[in-house]
Amino acid sequence: MKAPEKEILGTKMNHRHRPKITALVVDDNMVVRAIHHRLLQDLGIENQVAVNGKEAVDVHSSGQYFDLILMDMDMPVMNGIEATRKLRAMGIRSTIAGISSRSLEREKQEFMEAGLDDYHEKPLTADKIVSILHKISNHSG
Amino acid sequence: MEVGQMQRRLLEYTKSLFMEGVLDNQFLQLQQLQDESNPDFVAEVVSLFFADSERLLNDLTRALDQPTIDFKMVDSHVHQLKGSSSSIGAERIKNACVAFRNFCEEQNIEGCMSCLQQVKQEYCLVKNKLETLFRMEQQIVAAGGSIPMMELSF
């Protein structure tokens, strides 16, 4: 992301009346986790990682909350669809963006119906994250 | 060789990797995430990728060597490799994985074996090219220069 854009985003996101945005990266692939973690960090977003859907649910059960959840679809133990359904059932209202390498419309639909606010195909880029972030600002108004 | 020359050589080399389809725009995204506070980000992620890929390629070799092949497991390994190669911009490995997954779906053993060879070849190619790239970067830094940023202007 170019420097001037980063600055504007930084000002928008770190407005003194608005606390820093937090995020959770949920992906079973360690290369992808490292990249998404750094992408978010570069945008000034504090973030943690979870290696599958179950870990994502457990971290919420322990009382943590995140403004944004980047949820991978295919993961062992508990996949993204199941995890999203569980989180919504728990009353979690965070912005959940499904991030997947699946391209079939039917698969995307099933993921969206689980309770996503947004969906993006891998690989994730800074631009895609910015467009997801605009959805958070719209939510919290 | 003086620093300016080394930097030009590096840019030319990087450009050739894009031209050959070895790397794609995603790799540039990674380079943009490297800065003073994360000076080795690209090398670190690529290291992770090498380790992860080697593990997956071993698992794939083993899985395709079984008397009864578990195509679901083979597909799941290939899916992982596709995901990580796509995330670092290793376009040719990613494309080889797409073909591989199709053969998994058809439960085509010959096709899968052939794809495994293909993926291994593409992986070796990317590994060599990236190791060369990092060596060139190290030489520039050792000579007191900075690593030039590539513009996607071609």
Interface residues (C-beta under 8 A of the other chain):
Chain A: M1 D28 N29 M30 V31 V32 A34 I35 R38 L39 D42 D74 S101 K122 P123 L124 T125 A126
Chain B: Q26 Q29 L30 Q32 L33 N38 F41 E44 V45 L48 F49 D52 H79 Q80 K82 G83 S84 S86 S87 I88 G89
